[in-house]
Amino acid sequence: MKKFKLNDSLMSVLPIALIVIFLSITIVPVSAYDLTLFVISTIFLVFGMELFNRGTERSMLPMGENIGSNLSKSRKLTNFVICSLLFGFIITLAEPDLLVLAGQVLSINKWVFIIAVAIGVSIYMLIAVLRIIFQVKITYVLFITYFTIIVLMFFVPESLLAITFDAGAVTSGAISVPFILALGAGISAVRASKNSKDDSFGLIALTSAGPIIVTMILCLFIEPNVEVTRTVITESVNQNFINIFGDFGKAILDNMFEIFIILVPIALIFFVFNAKELKLPRSRIRKIVMGLIYTYLGLTLFLSGVSVGYLKLSSIIGYQIAKNYDWLLIPLSLIFGLVIAFAEPAIQILNKKIEDITSGIIRKKVLFITLAIGISVSMVMAVCRVIFEINILYMILPCYALMCILLFFSPRIFSAIAFDSGGVASGSMSASFLLPFVIGICTALGNDIMVSVFGTIALVATVPILSLQCLGLIYKITKKRRENKIRKLKSAKVEILEFDVGVVSWIKKETDHHLNY
């Protein structure tokens, strides 16, 4: 068994932890009890992230790849349809972030909302898989999908509009991302077409957009009298430190039960599929089972740390800064956005997968930086929206329109990666740290949470798409200029110099340098 290396997990969580601790000690002092909860939660996040990453490499990724490969080899369209719809539905029900969001919308029955979102994911997973099989360009599918969303925007009641965008943003989390990515990679690898690398991406993009369309249609038939559960999280006072064990114990037990319910259906479907179709050797099955255990423990620790320490303290910080240091709101949201990307498990999985599939052509570090910039800009937009009470439509509509335009200018693989990355940017950390931070600000300013807060996750999922599309456009322009420069250098006149030792062909150092480059 490999030794645990916590360096990556530690460096992912440490930046935001240090910022929060600094703020808690200086301008937003909190009780020693809450600060202790936060520090312990940080340790939970570090170990949880490491276990989760190790677990998904051994379980979710192999499961998705094997199922995708087997479906492609079978060449049976019926199998594709049934498995795509089934896995899309089951995986969506397994997303904790969706359950949290659904519990906040009181005018829509919780399970009606969840089922509508699950239907949207399953339908668009089928569309995404069929796109790979029939080699339809991802650009066309994305353009039609988001153009449909833009049209539906004008018919959905304003009070429900932000919810529909958030519904799509929370469906690409820690459970679904590794499985969906691997499924797409498995199907495209078996086809072995010249566009197989491009085809590996786009599933997350489409499965994130599907729920938006379905929930928009659902909201057309619902009266716009939406309420939300409004809970103001306050600082803990006069707490005995023995209660720390109770806080974490309750969170761990709750999450253990919830994640068990989440993982069991996925595992059962895979093992049934393996018994009938895959018939993998026992050694690989043991490895997958161990990976599922790692995933289970990792998610339990990660979500327990988030719910006990991070959710509470971020809300307190947002409230106190909005009350006493409102000039800090925008700079702080910019910083939080920059560092939160490094703490999001789903982003790490996607970036690693992209680097592997592109054979290192698209570097993980470049993707991290680009996504971090996109998330930070989205956080500034979200905070400005709360402060100035801006309608979500005025922010989302221009972004979607620009995304559709850039689809025809940015390289195809960058567009697919961009839409996938937007989906994973709005994961557990975004929903559990950034959203409470905005709720704290909204509460302090006395604004309507339903109108001002919902849509934050959607912005976090949208702006990074634009940042990566712009990166693709820059890459395309730079590559074209470099090719033109090299073409000119290759056609440059070669000078012949005669020496006593013979005739030597000499090309200027600059030319030689560029040709080698």
matplotlib code that plots the C-alpha trace (Angstrom):
import matplotlib.pyplot as plt

x = [0.0, 1.3, 2.2, -0.1, 1.3, -0.6, 1.4, -1.1, -4.1, -2.4, -1.4, -5.0, -6.6, -3.9, -4.3, -8.0, -7.5, -4.7, -6.8, -9.8, -7.6, -6.0, -9.4, -10.7, -7.8, -7.7, -10.6, -13.4, -12.6, -14.6, -14.8, -11.9, -14.5, -15.4, -11.8, -10.9, -13.8, -12.3, -8.8, -10.0, -12.2, -9.1, -7.4, -10.5, -10.4, -6.8, -7.1, -10.5, -9.3, -6.4, -8.5, -11.1, -8.6, -7.0, -10.4, -11.7, -8.5, -9.2, -13.0, -15.0, -12.6, -12.1, -15.8, -16.7, -14.0, -14.9, -18.6, -17.9, -15.6, -18.0, -20.9, -18.8, -17.7, -21.2, -22.3, -25.9, -27.7, -30.3, -27.6, -26.3, -29.8, -30.7, -27.3, -27.0, -30.5, -30.0, -26.6, -27.5, -30.5, -28.8, -25.7, -27.7, -29.7, -26.3, -25.2, -25.3, -25.2, -28.5, -30.2, -29.0, -30.3, -33.7, -34.3, -34.2, -37.0, -40.2, -42.7, -41.5, -41.8, -38.2, -38.4, -40.3, -37.4, -34.7, -36.4, -36.8, -33.0, -32.2, -34.4, -32.5, -29.1, -30.2, -31.6, -28.5, -26.2, -27.9, -27.5, -23.8, -23.2, -25.0, -23.0, -19.8, -21.3, -22.5, -19.6, -21.7, -19.6, -19.8, -19.9, -23.3, -24.8, -23.6, -24.8, -28.3, -28.5, -27.5, -29.5, -32.6, -31.7, -31.4, -34.9, -36.5, -34.9, -37.5, -40.5, -39.4, -40.7, -37.9, -38.1, -37.5, -34.9, -31.8, -32.9, -32.9, -29.3, -28.2, -29.9, -27.6, -24.5, -24.9, -25.2, -21.5, -20.0, -17.5, -19.4, -20.6, -17.5, -15.0, -17.6, -18.9, -15.4, -14.3, -17.4, -16.8, -13.1, -14.0, -16.5, -14.3, -11.2, -12.9, -14.0, -10.3, -11.3, -9.1, -11.3, -11.2, -9.4, -12.0, -14.9, -13.6, -14.9, -18.3, -20.4, -20.2, -21.1, -24.2, -25.3, -25.0, -27.1, -29.9, -31.2, -31.4, -33.8, -35.9, -36.3, -37.1, -39.9, -41.0, -41.0, -43.3, -46.1, -45.4, -46.7, -43.8, -44.4, -41.1, -39.8, -36.6, -35.4, -33.6, -31.2, -28.7, -25.6, -24.2, -21.0, -20.9, -20.6, -20.1, -19.4, -17.5, -14.7, -16.0, -18.9, -16.4, -16.6, -20.4, -20.4, -18.0, -19.5, -23.0, -21.6, -19.6, -22.6, -25.0, -22.5, -21.6, -25.3, -26.0, -22.9, -23.6, -27.0, -25.3, -22.6, -24.5, -26.8, -23.8, -21.8, -24.7, -25.4, -21.7, -21.3, -24.5, -23.1, -19.8, -21.4, -23.4, -21.0, -17.6, -16.5, -13.4, -10.8, -11.1, -7.9, -9.4, -12.7, -10.8, -9.0, -12.3, -13.9, -10.9, -11.3, -14.9, -14.0, -11.4, -14.0, -16.5, -14.2, -12.7, -16.1, -17.3, -14.3, -14.4, -18.1, -18.0, -15.2, -17.0, -20.3, -18.9, -16.2, -16.2, -19.9, -20.4, -17.3, -17.7, -21.2, -20.0, -17.1, -19.5, -21.9, -19.3, -17.4, -20.6, -21.6, -18.2, -15.8, -17.9, -15.0, -13.3, -16.1, -14.9, -11.1, -11.9, -14.3, -11.6, -9.1, -11.6, -12.4, -8.7, -7.9, -11.2, -10.4, -7.4, -9.6, -12.3, -11.9, -13.8, -11.6, -8.5, -9.9, -10.9, -7.5, -5.6, -7.8, -7.3, -3.5, -3.5, -5.8, -4.0, -0.6, 0.5, -0.2, -2.7, -1.0, -2.8, -1.2, -2.4, -5.9, -5.8, -4.8, -7.3, -10.1, -9.1, -9.3, -12.7, -14.0, -12.6, -14.3, -17.6, -17.4, -16.9, -20.0, -22.0, -21.0, -21.8, -25.1, -26.0, -24.8, -26.6, -29.5, -28.9, -31.2, -29.4, -30.6, -28.5, -25.4, -26.1, -27.6, -24.4, -22.2, -24.3, -24.4, -20.6, -20.1, -22.2, -20.2, -16.8, -17.9, -17.2, -13.8, -12.2, -10.6, -13.2, -11.3, -11.0, -14.7, -15.5, -13.0, -14.3, -17.9, -16.8, -14.6, -17.5, -19.6, -17.0, -16.1, -19.4, -18.7, -18.7, -16.4, -18.2, -21.6, -20.4, -18.0, -18.7, -22.5, -22.6, -20.2, -22.7, -25.6, -23.8, -23.4, -27.0, -28.3, -26.2, -27.5, -31.1, -31.7, -34.0, -32.0, -34.2, -33.5, -29.9, -28.2, -29.6, -27.6, -24.2, -23.4, -24.6, -22.1, -19.3, -20.2, -20.5, -17.6, -14.8, -16.2, -15.5, -12.0, -11.1, -12.7, -10.5, -7.5, -8.3, -8.6, -5.2, -3.7, -5.2, -3.8, -0.4, -0.1, -1.0, 1.6, 4.2, 3.5, 3.7, 7.0, 8.5, 7.3, 9.1, 12.3, 12.3, 12.1, 15.0, 18.0, 20.9, 24.3, 27.3, 30.6, 33.9, 36.7, 39.9, 38.3, 35.6, 32.3, 29.9, 26.2, 25.3, 22.0, 21.6, 21.3, 17.9, 16.6, 18.0, 16.5, 13.1, 13.2, 14.2, 11.4]
y = [0.0, 3.5, 5.8, 8.8, 12.0, 14.9, 17.7, 18.3, 18.2, 20.4, 23.0, 23.0, 23.8, 25.7, 29.1, 29.6, 28.2, 30.8, 33.6, 32.7, 32.3, 35.6, 37.4, 35.6, 36.8, 40.4, 42.3, 39.7, 38.1, 35.0, 32.8, 30.3, 27.5, 28.4, 28.9, 25.5, 23.9, 25.5, 24.3, 20.7, 21.0, 21.9, 18.7, 16.8, 18.4, 17.6, 13.9, 13.7, 15.1, 12.7, 9.7, 10.9, 11.4, 8.1, 6.4, 7.8, 6.8, 3.2, 3.0, 5.7, 6.2, 2.4, 1.8, 4.5, 3.6, -0.2, 0.5, 3.0, 0.6, -2.3, -0.3, 0.7, -2.8, -4.2, -1.8, -2.1, 1.3, 0.0, -0.6, 2.9, 4.4, 2.3, 2.8, 6.5, 7.2, 4.9, 6.1, 9.8, 9.5, 7.5, 9.6, 12.8, 11.5, 10.8, 14.5, 16.0, 19.6, 19.0, 17.8, 20.9, 23.2, 21.4, 21.8, 25.6, 25.9, 25.6, 26.3, 23.3, 19.9, 18.8, 15.4, 16.9, 19.3, 16.6, 14.2, 17.0, 17.7, 14.0, 13.7, 16.6, 15.0, 11.6, 13.0, 15.0, 12.2, 10.2, 13.1, 13.5, 9.7, 9.7, 12.7, 10.7, 7.7, 9.6, 12.1, 15.2, 18.3, 19.4, 23.0, 22.5, 20.6, 23.2, 26.1, 24.7, 23.8, 27.2, 29.1, 27.1, 28.3, 31.9, 31.7, 30.1, 32.8, 35.3, 33.1, 31.9, 34.0, 36.3, 34.9, 31.3, 32.1, 31.9, 28.6, 27.0, 28.1, 26.8, 23.5, 22.8, 24.0, 21.6, 18.4, 18.2, 17.3, 15.0, 11.8, 12.4, 14.2, 11.2, 8.7, 10.8, 11.8, 8.2, 7.0, 9.5, 8.5, 4.8, 5.3, 7.6, 5.5, 2.4, 4.4, 5.3, 8.1, 11.1, 13.2, 10.7, 13.2, 15.9, 13.5, 12.7, 16.1, 17.7, 15.2, 17.3, 20.4, 18.8, 17.1, 20.4, 22.2, 19.6, 20.3, 24.0, 23.4, 20.8, 23.0, 26.0, 24.1, 23.0, 26.5, 27.6, 25.7, 26.9, 30.0, 32.4, 32.7, 31.2, 31.3, 30.1, 28.9, 31.8, 30.9, 33.4, 31.6, 33.3, 33.0, 30.3, 31.6, 29.8, 26.5, 23.8, 22.3, 18.8, 19.8, 19.7, 15.9, 16.1, 18.5, 16.4, 13.1, 14.1, 15.4, 12.3, 10.0, 12.0, 12.1, 8.4, 7.5, 10.0, 9.0, 5.3, 5.8, 7.7, 5.2, 1.9, 2.2, 3.2, 0.2, -2.2, -1.2, -1.6, -5.0, -6.3, -4.9, -6.6, -9.9, -9.9, -8.1, -7.1, -10.1, -8.4, -10.5, -10.6, -8.6, -5.6, -6.0, -5.9, -2.8, -1.1, -2.2, -0.7, 2.5, 2.7, 2.5, 5.2, 7.4, 6.8, 7.7, 10.6, 12.2, 11.6, 13.5, 16.2, 17.0, 16.8, 19.3, 21.6, 21.4, 21.9, 24.5, 26.1, 26.7, 28.4, 30.6, 31.8, 33.0, 34.8, 36.5, 37.6, 39.0, 40.9, 42.3, 43.6, 45.2, 46.8, 46.7, 46.8, 48.3, 44.9, 42.9, 43.0, 42.5, 39.6, 37.9, 38.2, 36.5, 33.8, 33.0, 32.7, 30.2, 28.2, 26.6, 24.8, 23.3, 21.9, 18.1, 17.9, 20.5, 18.5, 15.4, 17.2, 18.9, 15.7, 13.9, 16.7, 16.6, 12.8, 12.7, 15.6, 14.0, 17.0, 19.5, 21.3, 21.7, 21.2, 24.4, 26.6, 25.2, 25.8, 29.4, 30.1, 28.6, 30.4, 33.7, 32.8, 31.9, 35.0, 37.2, 35.3, 35.9, 39.7, 39.6, 37.7, 40.2, 43.2, 41.6, 41.4, 44.9, 46.6, 44.1, 43.3, 41.0, 37.7, 37.9, 41.0, 39.0, 35.5, 36.6, 38.4, 35.6, 32.9, 35.0, 35.5, 31.8, 30.9, 33.3, 32.0, 28.5, 29.3, 30.9, 29.0, 25.5, 22.7, 20.8, 24.0, 24.7, 21.2, 21.5, 25.0, 23.9, 20.8, 23.0, 25.4, 22.5, 21.3, 24.8, 24.9, 21.9, 21.2, 24.0, 26.6, 25.6, 25.2, 28.1, 30.8, 30.5, 31.0, 33.9, 35.6, 34.7, 36.4, 39.5, 39.4, 39.1, 42.0, 44.2, 43.1, 42.0, 39.2, 36.0, 34.4, 37.1, 38.1, 34.8, 32.2, 32.3, 32.6, 29.0, 29.6, 32.5, 30.4, 27.8, 30.3, 32.7, 30.0, 28.8, 32.2, 32.3, 29.0, 29.9, 33.0, 30.8, 28.7, 31.7, 33.0, 29.5, 29.5, 32.9, 32.2, 28.9, 30.4, 33.2, 30.7, 28.5, 31.5, 32.6, 29.1, 28.9, 32.1, 31.0, 27.7, 29.5, 31.8, 31.9, 29.7, 31.2, 29.0, 29.8, 28.3, 27.4, 25.6, 22.5, 22.5, 23.9, 24.5, 25.3, 28.0, 29.3, 32.2, 31.3, 32.9, 30.8, 27.6, 28.4, 28.9, 25.8, 23.7, 25.3]
z = [0.0, -0.9, 1.9, 2.4, 1.1, 2.5, 0.8, -2.0, 0.4, 2.9, 0.4, -1.0, 2.4, 4.2, 2.3, 3.1, 6.6, 7.3, 6.0, 8.1, 11.2, 10.6, 10.3, 13.3, 15.5, 14.1, 12.7, 13.2, 16.6, 17.4, 20.4, 21.2, 20.9, 17.3, 16.3, 17.8, 15.8, 12.6, 13.3, 13.9, 10.8, 8.7, 9.9, 8.8, 5.4, 4.8, 5.7, 4.1, 0.8, 0.7, 1.4, -1.1, -3.9, -3.3, -3.2, -6.4, -8.2, -7.1, -7.4, -9.2, -12.1, -12.8, -12.4, -15.0, -17.4, -17.4, -17.8, -20.6, -22.4, -22.1, -23.4, -26.5, -27.2, -27.0, -29.8, -28.5, -28.5, -26.1, -23.5, -23.9, -23.4, -20.3, -18.6, -19.3, -18.0, -15.0, -13.9, -14.5, -12.2, -9.5, -9.3, -9.1, -6.1, -4.5, -4.5, -1.0, -2.3, -4.2, -1.0, 0.8, -1.9, -2.2, 1.5, 1.1, -1.4, 0.5, -2.3, -4.3, -2.7, -1.9, -3.7, -6.7, -7.1, -6.6, -9.1, -11.7, -11.4, -11.6, -14.7, -16.3, -15.6, -16.9, -20.1, -20.8, -19.9, -22.6, -25.0, -24.1, -24.7, -28.0, -29.1, -28.6, -30.4, -33.4, -33.4, -33.1, -32.5, -28.8, -30.0, -31.7, -28.7, -26.2, -28.3, -28.7, -25.0, -23.7, -26.4, -25.0, -21.5, -22.6, -24.2, -21.1, -18.9, -20.0, -19.0, -15.5, -12.6, -11.3, -7.7, -9.0, -11.7, -9.6, -8.1, -11.6, -12.2, -8.8, -9.6, -12.4, -10.5, -7.6, -9.7, -10.5, -7.1, -5.5, -6.4, -10.0, -11.5, -11.3, -12.4, -15.4, -16.5, -16.5, -18.3, -21.1, -21.3, -21.5, -24.3, -26.4, -25.9, -27.3, -30.4, -30.9, -33.3, -34.0, -31.7, -28.8, -26.5, -27.3, -26.8, -23.2, -22.1, -22.3, -20.3, -17.1, -19.1, -20.5, -17.3, -15.5, -18.1, -18.3, -14.8, -15.6, -18.5, -16.7, -13.5, -15.6, -17.3, -13.8, -12.5, -15.3, -13.6, -10.0, -8.3, -7.5, -3.8, -2.7, 0.9, 2.3, 5.6, 7.1, 9.8, 11.2, 12.5, 15.5, 17.5, 20.2, 23.7, 27.1, 25.4, 27.2, 25.1, 25.8, 23.5, 20.6, 20.7, 20.6, 17.6, 15.5, 16.7, 15.5, 12.2, 11.6, 12.3, 10.2, 7.3, 7.6, 7.2, 4.4, 2.4, 2.9, 1.4, -1.4, -2.3, -1.9, -5.0, -7.2, -5.8, -6.2, -9.8, -10.7, -9.0, -10.8, -14.1, -13.3, -12.6, -15.9, -18.3, -17.0, -15.0, -13.7, -11.8, -8.0, -7.5, -9.3, -7.5, -4.1, -5.2, -6.2, -2.8, -1.0, -3.1, -2.1, 1.5, 1.1, -0.7, 2.0, 4.8, 2.9, 2.1, 5.7, 7.1, 4.5, 4.8, 8.6, 8.7, 6.3, 8.2, 11.7, 11.3, 7.8, 7.2, 10.6, 10.6, 7.0, 7.8, 10.9, 9.0, 6.2, 8.7, 10.9, 7.9, 6.2, 9.5, 10.5, 7.5, 4.4, 2.4, 2.8, 1.2, -2.4, -1.7, 0.6, -1.8, -4.5, -2.2, -1.1, -4.7, -5.6, -2.8, -2.7, -6.1, -4.5, -1.8, -4.1, -4.5, -7.8, -9.4, -8.5, -10.1, -13.3, -13.6, -13.1, -15.7, -18.2, -17.8, -18.2, -21.3, -23.1, -22.2, -20.3, -23.2, -20.9, -17.6, -14.3, -12.9, -15.7, -15.3, -11.5, -12.0, -14.7, -12.7, -9.5, -11.4, -12.7, -9.3, -7.7, -10.3, -9.8, -6.1, -6.6, -8.9, -6.3, -3.5, -5.7, -6.5, -2.8, -2.0, -5.0, -5.2, -8.8, -10.7, -11.5, -15.1, -15.7, -14.8, -16.1, -19.5, -20.8, -19.5, -21.4, -24.5, -24.5, -23.8, -26.9, -29.1, -27.8, -28.7, -32.3, -31.7, -28.8, -29.7, -29.4, -26.7, -24.6, -24.9, -23.7, -20.9, -20.0, -19.6, -17.6, -15.3, -14.7, -13.5, -11.0, -9.7, -7.8, -5.5, -1.8, -0.8, -2.9, -1.5, 2.1, 2.5, -0.2, 0.0, 3.8, 3.5, 1.1, 3.4, 6.3, 4.1, 3.0, 6.6, 7.8, 5.0, 5.6, 2.0, 0.8, 0.9, -1.8, -4.3, -3.4, -2.3, -4.6, -7.8, -6.1, -6.9, -10.5, -10.9, -9.5, -12.1, -15.0, -14.9, -14.8, -18.2, -19.7, -18.2, -19.7, -23.1, -23.1, -22.2, -25.2, -27.4, -26.2, -26.8, -30.4, -31.2, -29.7, -31.5, -34.8, -34.4, -33.4, -36.4, -38.7, -37.1, -37.4, -41.1, -41.9, -40.0, -41.9, -45.2, -44.1, -46.4, -45.2, -45.3, -46.3, -44.7, -45.8, -43.3, -43.6, -42.1, -44.8, -45.7, -42.8, -43.0, -40.5, -39.4, -37.0, -33.4, -33.1, -36.0, -34.5, -31.2, -32.6, -34.7, -31.7, -29.7]

ax = plt.figure().add_subplot(projection="3d")
ax.plot(x, y, z, "-o")
ax.set_aspect("equal")
plt.show()
